Amino acid sequence: MGKPNFELIRHDVVERVLLEVDQIYHLACPASPIHYKYNPIKTSKTSFLGTMNMLGLAKRCRARFLISSTSEVYGDPLQHPQEETYWGNVNPVGERSCYDEGKRVAETLTMDYHREHGLEVRIVRIFNTYGPRMALDDGRVVSNFVAQALKNEPLTVYGDGTQTRSFQFVTDLVKGMVAVMDGAHVGPFNIGNPGEFTMLELANLVKEVVNPKATIEFRENTSDDPSRRRPNITKAKEILGWEPKVALRDGLAMMVQDFKKRLGLGA
Ligand SMILES: O=c1ccn([C@@H]2O[C@H](COP(=O)(O)OP(=O)(O)O[C@H]3OC[C@@H](O)[C@H](O)[C@H]3O)[C@@H](O)[C@H]2O)c(=O)[nH]1
């Protein structure tokens, strides 16, 4: 921002756009379950038509194209931890499938442009990510718990809290994506932090780091919630020399500073 060669354009990727570019990081899509389920047909359109439009743009400019895919392509995984070679266990007719199947077809389109048109493409599968500047109403678990703990509200644990996730700090993700884009391999690459936690463990860690007086409230879980998730990152480590550096406890502390400011609680 403010740099002479920087241009910010607000545009819906579902509509075509003519730009001159060398590289495309195609990240456009709601990623929080409450947001992608809010308008599921639009989520599918964004994943399919949006990706097709961005691939068309990459083809016209001969630009290198990176698709931000997701750990959700593995669905409720029967393999644990998940390797890139795993084809996944996704419900095609469930409430999450607009996103899961949307990202799966986005990967398919990406590979077809690569095979049919020789386009240079890269695929990253992003695992749960958190960090400063997340929307306060994002709805994903880490930002929910941090905001709730700061506001002295109960931490809302969905289901019995035994489901697991592996959380990566945003700066690790950005470094991973750039390493994939600048590297020589198409992927797919899992980009995530293998440190795995149950939601109850996460709630207790947030209590410890943010507010020891916070309480926990159990809520009904959402449908098709994956029971466990953890990336195998051997491929990214060996091929790209990338691995995450920020531990959950340290990442949470950095997030708290930012959330405090934005909630008007003083840093
Ligand atoms: O307040 C909450 C929110 C969520 N949860 C639970 O926490 C777990 C994680 O839920 P989130 O909504 O943060 O994220 P999910 O893992 O379901 O989906 C995410 O996965 C990977 C990314 O690609 C996507 O950004 C997103 O779809 C789930 O088991 C959910 O039930 C809570 O216990 N309490």
Ligand as a Chemical Component Dictionary entry (heavy atoms), coordinates in Angstrom:
data_LIG
# 
_chem_comp.id                   LIG 
_chem_comp.type                 NON-POLYMER 
_chem_comp.pdbx_formal_charge   0 
_chem_comp.three_letter_code    LIG 
# 
loop_
_chem_comp_atom.comp_id 
_chem_comp_atom.atom_id 
_chem_comp_atom.alt_atom_id 
_chem_comp_atom.type_symbol 
_chem_comp_atom.charge 
_chem_comp_atom.model_Cartn_x 
_chem_comp_atom.model_Cartn_y 
_chem_comp_atom.model_Cartn_z 
_chem_comp_atom.pdbx_ordinal 
LIG O1  O1  O 0 -16.221 -21.663 18.861 1  
LIG C1  C1  C 0 -15.837 -22.742 18.349 2  
LIG C2  C2  C 0 -15.523 -22.883 16.969 3  
LIG C3  C3  C 0 -15.132 -24.109 16.514 4  
LIG N1  N1  N 0 -15.000 -25.177 17.342 5  
LIG C4  C4  C 0 -14.491 -26.481 16.872 6  
LIG O2  O2  O 0 -13.135 -26.272 16.543 7  
LIG C5  C5  C 0 -12.746 -27.095 15.446 8  
LIG C6  C6  C 0 -12.146 -26.219 14.373 9  
LIG O3  O3  O 0 -13.154 -25.443 13.812 10 
LIG P1  P1  P 0 -12.855 -24.173 12.874 11 
LIG O4  O4  O 0 -14.178 -23.556 12.538 12 
LIG O5  O5  O 0 -11.842 -23.305 13.509 13 
LIG O6  O6  O 0 -12.138 -24.779 11.575 14 
LIG P2  P2  P 0 -12.349 -26.147 10.759 15 
LIG O7  O7  O 0 -11.192 -27.024 11.084 16 
LIG O8  O8  O 0 -13.709 -26.709 10.976 17 
LIG O9  O9  O 0 -12.291 -25.645 9.273  18 
LIG C7  C7  C 0 -11.145 -24.972 8.762  19 
LIG O10 O10 O 0 -10.286 -25.946 8.307  20 
LIG C8  C8  C 0 -9.168  -25.633 7.553  21 
LIG C9  C9  C 0 -9.261  -24.431 6.674  22 
LIG O11 O11 O 0 -8.962  -24.735 5.334  23 
LIG C10 C10 C 0 -10.499 -23.640 6.741  24 
LIG O12 O12 O 0 -10.129 -22.345 7.051  25 
LIG C11 C11 C 0 -11.575 -24.030 7.670  26 
LIG O13 O13 O 0 -12.565 -24.602 6.897  27 
LIG C12 C12 C 0 -14.012 -27.832 15.029 28 
LIG O14 O14 O 0 -14.009 -29.117 15.582 29 
LIG C13 C13 C 0 -15.139 -27.010 15.624 30 
LIG O15 O15 O 0 -16.266 -27.800 15.932 31 
LIG C14 C14 C 0 -15.288 -25.036 18.703 32 
LIG O16 O16 O 0 -15.179 -25.992 19.483 33 
LIG N2  N2  N 0 -15.709 -23.829 19.147 34 
# 
loop_
_chem_comp_bond.comp_id 
_chem_comp_bond.atom_id_1 
_chem_comp_bond.atom_id_2 
_chem_comp_bond.value_order 
_chem_comp_bond.pdbx_ordinal 
LIG O1  C1  DOUB 1  
LIG C1  C2  SING 2  
LIG C1  N2  SING 3  
LIG C2  C3  DOUB 4  
LIG C3  N1  SING 5  
LIG N1  C4  SING 6  
LIG N1  C14 SING 7  
LIG C4  O2  SING 8  
LIG C4  C13 SING 9  
LIG O2  C5  SING 10 
LIG C5  C6  SING 11 
LIG C5  C12 SING 12 
LIG C6  O3  SING 13 
LIG O3  P1  SING 14 
LIG P1  O4  DOUB 15 
LIG P1  O5  SING 16 
LIG P1  O6  SING 17 
LIG O6  P2  SING 18 
LIG P2  O7  DOUB 19 
LIG P2  O8  SING 20 
LIG P2  O9  SING 21 
LIG O9  C7  SING 22 
LIG C7  O10 SING 23 
LIG C7  C11 SING 24 
LIG O10 C8  SING 25 
LIG C8  C9  SING 26 
LIG C9  O11 SING 27 
LIG C9  C10 SING 28 
LIG C10 O12 SING 29 
LIG C10 C11 SING 30 
LIG C11 O13 SING 31 
LIG C12 O14 SING 32 
LIG C12 C13 SING 33 
LIG C13 O15 SING 34 
LIG C14 O16 DOUB 35 
LIG C14 N2  SING 36 
# 
